[in-house]
Amino acid sequence: MRVVHLTLLALVMATGSRPAVAGAQSHSERQVLLQPVHYDLDLRLDYEAEQLFARVRLTVRNASEQPTPELPLLLYRLMHVTSLTDEQGNALPFTQRVLTYEDWAKFQANYVEVTLPEPLAPGEEATVTLEYEGHLLGYTETGMLYTKDRIDPAFTIIRMDVNAYPRIGYPSIMANRAAGLPDYTFRAAVTVPESLQVANLHRLVERSAAEGTATYVYESLEPSWRMDFAIAKYEVLEEQGLTLFYFPEDAAGAARVMDAFAASMELYTEWFGPLRRQGRFTVIEIPDGWGSQADATGAIQAAAAFQDARASREAYHESSHFWNVGSKDTYFSRWDEGLASFLEYLTLDHLEGDSVLAPRMEQRLEWVRTRFESQQLWRETPMIRYQEVNITGLSYTVGSLMFNVLYDVVGQERFNRIIGGFYQTYADQGATTDEFVAYAKGVGGGDLDALFQDWLYTTRWYDYVSAGEAMDELAARYR
Ligand SMILES: [Zn+2]
């Protein structure tokens, strides 16, 4: 369910580089040794002053092999730290300077360097408390055109893309990229005027109102690599594990998404049996051009996607994920995305009387024929190894083709017993891909051993597809 849409950010990051500063060790040469573990955030938005006032208790861990006293932080360029203390409330020495990224000449950030009272040993954790405040006026000048972030009653978003909360790192894309995007947990209290609503993809634990303001407290449902708080005059719909934050003018689209979600939940319950525990998924509508985002617990979606017919198909996709089994693979290829990508079209045909699945899958076969030719890694990597070589994006396409073949071979009834039975058997403890394959073969129908060998464990499927075989010819191989 976790899709990381880093395209925009990555695109911008890839452009514009400059040689590292000579002499003293540049930021690009440094290694980010600490990782975030937990954020405890208190945020107050002042719409008249267009300012943000924040207090964050940040717990970090030394994920490296060497001790370090240095905690490097990045904050939005117009925000500054007013206080920095340790857990006992003692002031910690720190410096802050607005710097230009060494390898991104248009990107400036307030670089805050904190010195911990003593070096943090490998594996150890420390907690610091920062108070900071300032303005938020986006980063569009860097080329990240979607970062129009500002404190505006019409729409405000607080997110990591602009360092609206401190992020561990150096003013260097290279150094930060090497550190990856580690997951952390959070609790955040966001205070806004009472007329506005704060939306987040995790769990709302409390809303309190006082003197014309409202405070929303959110807690992470599971660790994530980002926190997003979208603030607007939202309307909210909540049903069967789906929470929808939408703009009042898009009420019709929201109702359609809700209906689509409910209808697919009913269909999957019929096909795969009852859910063993209620899944949760949140969708937050944002204006067009602000950058959509998806995470394990939900999606932040541009208004356009919300208003058109695609929205119901996405609802089918997301609700189907509730019937997934947690992976116990060391490297998980994300074939569950292939299953969801297949089910969204199958469900569309079922519920809306369309015949979209068959032409869509033929299109995907054609896509494979044209796109794989120049991609040696794609051609030579079996799906089971997609994560090892970092191409899990392909699991949507290749996985959906594999599940379509499986469906055509075994038929709806056996397909339901494979997917539903596997879920009912393994939902509580999780399973490996090998266990899934063994389960499917146990339910049987057709030559499933050859099917999984060809599609999952080898790239033989590609030979058949590139030779021009259509879906019915592919399925005929395993009947
Ligand atoms: Zn998905």
Boltz pocket constraint, residues with backbone or C-beta under 6 A from the ligand:
constraints:
  - pocket:
      binder: B
      contacts: [[A, 1], [A, 2], [A, 317], [A, 318], [A, 321], [A, 336], [A, 337], [A, 340]]
      max_distance: 6.0
